[in-house]
Amino acid sequence: MPKITFALSEEYYEKLKEMAKQDGVSIQDCVRNRLFNLKTIFTPAEAVKRVMKKCDSGEYMPGSLFTLPELYGDEWTIERGIAGVFGKQFFSYIQEECPNKIEFHDMADYGRHAQYIVK
């Protein structure tokens, strides 16, 4: 796979980190998505929005358990390897951004999917 590297000033690096944080993705994914104008529903920020929407509608209550494939339902179309990366990003994102709303609970589906609990 080809690699591209470039240098940024400290100021632009901080801006890029903030953009990635706002998008809820890694810096690499942020650059790729913005450079090629890619839109995806598979971001940690979007997943948290979906959880909060289900909480607001009463579908999820404190103590509700879910996996990312369950959260997305029929929209869950990403391949296994990419899904694993997304899962790791979601895990890190909730620990940093909303540990009082969602937390890791256990592994489900024979260890294939992380299960989360709504607080």
LUMNULO-796605 format. One record per residue (C-alpha): residue number from 1; x, y, z; residue in one letter. Coordinates in steps of 0.25 Angstrom, whole numbers, plus 5000, padded with zeros to 4 digits. Example, Ala and Ser with C-alpha at 12.3 -4.5 7.8 and 13.67 -1.06 7.14 Angstrom:
NODE   seq   east   north     up   type
NODE     1   5049    4982   5031      A
NODE     2   5055    4996   5029      S
END
This chain:
NODE   seq   east   north     up   type
NODE     1   5000    5000   5000      M
NODE     2   5006    5014   4996      P
NODE     3   5009    5023   5007      K
NODE     4   5009    5038   5007      I
NODE     5   5016    5047   5017      T
NODE     6   5016    5062   5019      F
NODE     7   5020    5072   5029      A
NODE     8   5011    5081   5037      L
NODE     9   5014    5093   5046      S
NODE    10   5010    5091   5061      E
NODE    11   4998    5100   5059      E
NODE    12   4993    5092   5047      Y
NODE    13   4996    5079   5054      Y
NODE    14   4987    5083   5066      E
NODE    15   4976    5088   5056      K
NODE    16   4977    5074   5049      L
NODE    17   4976    5067   5062      K
NODE    18   4964    5075   5066      E
NODE    19   4957    5073   5053      M
NODE    20   4959    5058   5054      A
NODE    21   4954    5058   5069      K
NODE    22   4941    5066   5064      Q
NODE    23   4939    5056   5053      D
NODE    24   4941    5044   5063      G
NODE    25   4952    5038   5054      V
NODE    26   4967    5036   5054      S
NODE    27   4976    5047   5048      I
NODE    28   4978    5037   5036      Q
NODE    29   4963    5035   5034      D
NODE    30   4961    5050   5035      C
NODE    31   4971    5053   5024      V
NODE    32   4966    5042   5015      R
NODE    33   4951    5046   5017      N
NODE    34   4953    5061   5015      R
NODE    35   4963    5059   5004      L
NODE    36   4954    5050   4996      F
NODE    37   4941    5056   5001      N
NODE    38   4936    5043   5007      L
NODE    39   4924    5042   5016      K
NODE    40   4922    5030   5025      T
NODE    41   4912    5027   5036      I
NODE    42   4923    5018   5043      F
NODE    43   4929    5028   5052      T
NODE    44   4930    5027   5067      P
NODE    45   4923    5041   5068      A
NODE    46   4911    5036   5059      E
NODE    47   4910    5023   5067      A
NODE    48   4909    5031   5080      V
NODE    49   4898    5040   5074      K
NODE    50   4891    5027   5070      R
NODE    51   4891    5022   5084      V
NODE    52   4887    5036   5090      M
NODE    53   4875    5036   5080      K
NODE    54   4871    5022   5084      K
NODE    55   4872    5027   5099      C
NODE    56   4863    5039   5096      D
NODE    57   4853    5030   5089      S
NODE    58   4852    5021   5101      G
NODE    59   4858    5009   5092      E
NODE    60   4870    5009   5101      Y
NODE    61   4869    5011   5116      M
NODE    62   4881    5011   5126      P
NODE    63   4886    4997   5127      G
NODE    64   4883    4994   5112      S
NODE    65   4893    4986   5105      L
NODE    66   4897    4987   5091      F
NODE    67   4908    4984   5080      T
NODE    68   4911    4993   5069      L
NODE    69   4905    4983   5058      P
NODE    70   4892    4983   5067      E
NODE    71   4893    4998   5068      L
NODE    72   4894    5000   5053      Y
NODE    73   4884    4988   5049      G
NODE    74   4882    4986   5034      D
NODE    75   4892    4998   5031      E
NODE    76   4903    4990   5037      W
NODE    77   4911    4987   5024      T
NODE    78   4925    4989   5027      I
NODE    79   4935    4977   5025      E
NODE    80   4941    4970   5037      R
NODE    81   4955    4976   5037      G
NODE    82   4950    4990   5036      I
NODE    83   4939    4987   5046      A
NODE    84   4950    4983   5056      G
NODE    85   4957    4997   5054      V
NODE    86   4944    5004   5056      F
NODE    87   4941    4996   5068      G
NODE    88   4955    5000   5074      K
NODE    89   4952    5015   5070      Q
NODE    90   4938    5014   5077      F
NODE    91   4944    5008   5090      F
NODE    92   4955    5019   5091      S
NODE    93   4945    5030   5087      Y
NODE    94   4935    5027   5098      I
NODE    95   4945    5025   5109      Q
NODE    96   4950    5039   5105      E
NODE    97   4938    5047   5101      E
NODE    98   4926    5041   5109      C
NODE    99   4930    5031   5120      P
NODE   100   4918    5035   5128      N
NODE   101   4908    5031   5117      K
NODE   102   4914    5018   5111      I
NODE   103   4924    5008   5115      E
NODE   104   4930    4995   5111      F
NODE   105   4922    4983   5117      H
NODE   106   4928    4970   5111      D
NODE   107   4931    4962   5099      M
NODE   108   4919    4956   5092      A
NODE   109   4917    4947   5080      D
NODE   110   4928    4937   5084      Y
NODE   111   4938    4949   5086      G
NODE   112   4935    4955   5072      R
NODE   113   4928    4968   5077      H
NODE   114   4930    4977   5088      A
NODE   115   4917    4979   5096      Q
NODE   116   4914    4993   5102      Y
NODE   117   4905    4997   5113      I
NODE   118   4897    5010   5114      V
NODE   119   4899    5017   5128      K
END
